[in-house]
């Protein structure tokens, strides 16, 4: 399952990046060749960049490519390293659940209730904000998956 999620998310991010590139190039072309930039291109590029950045952060978290500072970990023994890793993962899960998932759904709900539309594209803003809880769910999935993988590895090592 994990490989399928990684594959899907990676391909989706690649698709967003390709569309973003095309939209930005179109905006530049219309600005300089036609002397009138397409009004929708800048807004669509901004929304795609938001999705790319937030979903990309979730993907990077799942691939263990996120930024970390290793000041404490090298000074600990293996048992305490595992405890520190568990604590960090629990804090990340708590943040993702409270801020990204719950806060993201509240943001979507409020923007739906207010009927907010984007100025140029006239799309509901909740569609732009939907990336926040989606990314939160991915972060939680990746961290829970990592915990299960480490527990399985530890159990296997203990059996041997």
C-alpha positions as CSV (number, residue, x, y, z in Angstrom):
1,X,0.0,0.0,0.0
2,X,2.8,2.4,0.9
3,X,4.4,2.1,-2.5
4,X,1.1,2.8,-4.2
5,X,0.6,6.0,-2.1
6,X,4.2,7.1,-2.8
7,X,3.8,6.5,-6.5
8,X,0.4,8.3,-6.7
9,X,1.5,11.3,-4.7
10,X,4.8,11.6,-6.6
11,X,3.0,11.4,-9.9
12,X,0.4,13.9,-8.8
13,X,3.1,16.4,-7.7
14,X,4.8,15.9,-11.0
15,X,1.6,16.7,-12.8
16,X,1.0,19.8,-10.7
17,X,4.6,21.0,-11.5
18,X,4.0,20.4,-15.2
19,X,0.8,22.3,-15.2
20,X,2.4,25.1,-13.2
21,X,5.2,25.4,-15.7
22,X,2.8,25.6,-18.6
23,X,0.6,28.2,-16.8
24,X,3.6,30.4,-15.9
25,X,5.0,30.2,-19.5
26,X,1.6,31.1,-20.8
27,X,1.5,34.1,-18.5
28,X,4.9,35.3,-19.6
29,X,4.1,34.8,-23.2
30,X,0.8,36.7,-23.0
31,X,2.5,39.5,-21.0
32,X,5.4,40.1,-23.4
33,X,4.2,38.9,-26.8
34,X,0.6,40.1,-26.6
35,X,1.2,43.0,-24.1
36,X,-1.7,41.8,-22.0
37,X,-1.2,39.0,-19.5
38,X,-4.0,36.4,-19.2
39,X,-5.8,37.5,-15.9
40,X,-6.2,33.9,-14.7
41,X,-2.7,32.7,-15.2
42,X,-1.1,34.4,-12.1
43,X,-3.9,33.3,-9.8
44,X,-3.8,29.7,-11.1
45,X,0.0,29.6,-10.8
46,X,-0.4,30.8,-7.1
47,X,-2.9,28.1,-6.3
48,X,-0.9,25.4,-8.0
49,X,2.2,26.5,-6.1
50,X,0.3,26.3,-2.8
51,X,-0.8,22.8,-3.6
52,X,2.7,21.9,-4.8
53,X,4.4,23.3,-1.6
54,X,2.0,21.8,1.0
55,X,1.6,18.4,-0.7
56,X,5.3,18.4,-1.4
57,X,6.1,18.9,2.3
58,X,3.9,15.9,3.1
59,X,5.6,13.8,0.4
60,X,9.1,14.9,1.7
61,X,8.1,13.9,5.2
62,X,7.1,10.4,3.9
63,X,10.4,10.0,2.1
64,X,12.4,11.2,5.1
65,X,13.7,14.1,3.1
66,X,12.6,16.8,5.4
67,X,15.0,19.1,7.2
68,X,16.1,18.0,10.6
69,X,18.8,19.0,13.1
70,X,20.7,16.2,14.6
71,X,22.3,17.6,17.7
72,X,20.9,15.3,20.3
73,X,20.5,12.0,18.4
74,X,24.2,11.2,17.9
75,X,24.9,11.5,21.6
76,X,22.3,8.9,22.5
77,X,22.4,5.1,22.7
78,X,20.2,3.0,20.4
79,X,17.4,2.6,22.9
80,X,17.2,6.3,23.6
81,X,17.5,7.1,19.8
82,X,14.3,5.0,19.3
83,X,12.6,6.8,22.1
84,X,13.5,10.2,20.7
85,X,12.4,9.1,17.2
86,X,9.0,8.0,18.7
87,X,8.6,11.3,20.5
88,X,9.4,13.3,17.4
89,X,6.9,11.3,15.3
90,X,4.2,11.7,18.0
91,X,4.7,15.4,18.0
92,X,4.5,15.6,14.2
93,X,1.3,13.5,14.3
94,X,-0.2,15.7,17.0
95,X,0.7,18.8,14.9
96,X,-0.6,17.4,11.7
97,X,-3.9,16.3,13.3
98,X,-4.5,19.5,15.3
99,X,-3.3,22.1,12.9
100,X,-3.4,20.6,9.4
101,X,-6.4,18.2,9.6
102,X,-8.7,19.8,12.2
103,X,-7.6,23.4,11.4
104,X,-7.8,22.7,7.7
105,X,-11.3,21.4,7.9
106,X,-12.4,24.4,9.9
107,X,-10.8,26.7,7.2
108,X,-12.7,24.8,4.5
109,X,-16.0,25.0,6.5
110,X,-15.6,28.7,7.1
111,X,-14.8,29.5,3.5
112,X,-17.8,27.4,2.3
113,X,-20.1,29.2,4.8
114,X,-18.8,32.6,3.6
115,X,-19.1,31.6,-0.1
116,X,-15.6,32.8,-0.8
117,X,-14.6,32.8,-4.5
118,X,-11.2,33.5,-6.0
119,X,-11.1,36.9,-7.8
120,X,-10.0,35.8,-11.3
121,X,-10.9,32.2,-11.6
122,X,-14.2,32.4,-9.6
123,X,-13.6,29.0,-8.1
124,X,-14.6,28.3,-4.5
125,X,-11.7,29.0,-2.1
126,X,-12.4,25.9,-0.2
127,X,-11.0,24.0,-3.1
128,X,-7.7,25.7,-2.7
129,X,-7.7,25.2,1.1
130,X,-8.5,21.5,0.7
131,X,-4.8,20.7,0.4
132,X,-4.2,21.5,4.0
133,X,-6.2,18.6,5.6
134,X,-5.3,16.3,2.7
135,X,-1.6,16.9,3.4
136,X,-2.2,16.5,7.1
137,X,-3.7,13.1,6.4
138,X,-0.7,12.1,4.3
139,X,1.7,13.2,7.1
140,X,-0.2,11.1,9.6
141,X,-0.3,8.1,7.3
142,X,3.5,8.3,6.6
143,X,4.4,8.7,10.3
144,X,2.1,5.8,11.4
145,X,3.4,3.7,8.6
146,X,7.0,4.4,9.7
147,X,6.1,3.4,13.2
148,X,4.6,0.1,12.1
149,X,7.7,-0.6,9.9
150,X,10.1,0.1,12.8
151,X,8.0,-2.1,15.1
152,X,8.0,-4.9,12.6
153,X,11.7,-4.6,12.1
154,X,12.3,-4.6,15.9
155,X,10.1,-7.7,16.4
156,X,11.9,-9.5,13.6
157,X,15.3,-8.6,15.1
158,X,14.2,-9.8,18.5
159,X,13.0,-13.2,17.1
160,X,16.5,-13.7,15.6
